[in-house]
Amino acid sequence: MPKKGCPYGSHRVLAPAGLLPQAAAKLDNGLPIYDNEILVDVATLNVDSASFTQIEDACGKDPDRMAAMILSIVAERGKMQNPVTGSGGVLIGTVAEVGPRAAAVHAVAPGDEIVTLVSLSTTPLVLDRITAVRLETDQVDVAGKAVLFEKTVFAKLPPDMPRKLALSVLDVAGAAPQTERLVKPGDTVFVLGGGGKSGMLCCYAARKRAGESGMVIGTGHSARSTERLRALGLCDHVVQVDATNPLAVERAVRELTGGRMADVTINCVNIDGTEMGAILATKPDGTIYFFSMATSFTRAALGAEGIGYDVTMLIGNGYATDHAAKSLDIMRESEKMRRVFEELYA
Ligand SMILES: NC(=O)c1ccc[n+]([C@@H]2O[C@H](COP(=O)([O-])OP(=O)(O)OC[C@H]3O[C@@H](n4cnc5c(N)ncnc54)[C@H](OP(=O)(O)O)[C@@H]3O)[C@@H](O)[C@H]2O)c1
């Protein structure tokens, strides 16, 4: 009979004692599984963009060094949680075993292909080897095993789209549904990092909710992401601006809105130091959703205080009710979005 596990996975925490898996420094990634766990043969990790970018920079974009760094993080921590950014990502794998208590909660069986919808920073993981590091998609093909808990949110892979396309959308599944919730018809919405994966999904949701009476402004960084966003035709204005330059960001939004600024700002940039640009671009009574995992709570809070700005700032909770289905539906609704995502990620 398998051992009885805690619904939140606390039985897997090795250090520090008493924490839950996400906050833990080290997880027990050993076998056999507990009664409320699911064992997954892992095929691909979609490493969180902030984490992947940090690893890429630290390793000079050398795939072999990056593979070695990822293997060493997982060996050290029992999970793929970047010690610098704190973030994880998601995985694709095939269910190998389902504990009896997990079977009562999840309609899943050995052989099912699934994508996790919780961060890799909470997921016990062993990697036997890395077979490919794909710089253009932040994805890493691996052989390994992961353990999911009864509270772990995951989805079966949709039959109507390539698995790597689904993986890339599901990695950022919370972004568009959260945007949909925050934006009202007629709003001015500003999406920093609008030419990236979550940014394009947010621009799509913002356009839909703000409607024709609203205004959507998106930013690109490189010429490539700027052009990609322009070609999608979702934004009233696409500007190429460095999000780490707060005054340049403020100026761009002020000029485009005639000084009214944004009702809602969504930050989807994958590097740090972009909090003040997001704050200055937003109306004093507006709302900023920091989806970016490179956001510093301290910089955002003290930065807003420092300029006397009474703005509402939301932490980018990656989970929203039905977020997987809603985000995948964007790929079904919009042929243009699907083509761009397929070209980039599938
Ligand atoms: N809240 C959550 O649950 C959750 C889940 C997943 C991911 N995330 C976070 O969301 C963020 C975006 O993820 P993603 O997968 O959408 O990333 P992505 O596809 O790599 O997009 C990031 C975008 O940021 C832009 N960018 C980089 N440096 C910039 C700068 N200096 N100025 C302006 N733009 C800049 C990039 O433009 P170029 O390509 O042109 O440089 C790119 O378009 C990351 O921080 C990630 O960690 C959060």
The ligand as a Gaussian input file, in Angstrom:
#p B3LYP/6-31G(d) Opt

LIG

0 1
 N        2.444000      34.887000     -14.046000
 C        2.651000      33.674000     -14.499000
 O        2.100000      32.695000     -14.058000
 C        3.623000      33.464000     -15.607000
 C        3.625000      32.267000     -16.351000
 C        4.521000      32.142000     -17.409000
 C        5.386000      33.180000     -17.714000
 N        5.375000      34.310000     -16.951000
 C        6.285000      35.453000     -17.209000
 O        5.751000      36.282000     -18.212000
 C        6.814000      36.972000     -18.877000
 C        6.654000      36.807000     -20.373000
 O        6.685000      35.450000     -20.742000
 P        6.544000      35.027000     -22.272000
 O        6.603000      33.557000     -22.311000
 O        5.412000      35.740000     -22.870000
 O        7.921000      35.657000     -22.827000
 P        8.417000      35.964000     -24.309000
 O        7.568000      35.303000     -25.317000
 O        9.870000      35.700000     -24.306000
 O        8.162000      37.538000     -24.413000
 C        8.889000      38.470000     -23.683000
 C        8.840000      39.774000     -24.418000
 O        9.564000      40.772000     -23.684000
 C       10.202000      41.601000     -24.647000
 N       11.337000      42.328000     -24.074000
 C       12.530000      41.833000     -23.651000
 N       13.331000      42.837000     -23.233000
 C       12.621000      43.975000     -23.404000
 C       12.906000      45.352000     -23.190000
 N       14.080000      45.771000     -22.689000
 N       11.961000      46.262000     -23.518000
 C       10.763000      45.875000     -24.026000
 N       10.426000      44.595000     -24.238000
 C       11.352000      43.661000     -23.954000
 C       10.669000      40.644000     -25.716000
 O       10.866000      41.352000     -26.929000
 P       12.050000      40.905000     -27.938000
 O       11.819000      39.450000     -28.217000
 O       11.869000      41.772000     -29.098000
 O       13.336000      41.159000     -27.177000
 C        9.477000      39.682000     -25.808000
 O        8.539000      40.107000     -26.764000
 C        8.118000      36.366000     -18.342000
 O        8.637000      37.230000     -17.362000
 C        7.655000      35.079000     -17.710000
 O        8.482000      34.756000     -16.653000
 C        4.499000      34.465000     -15.932000

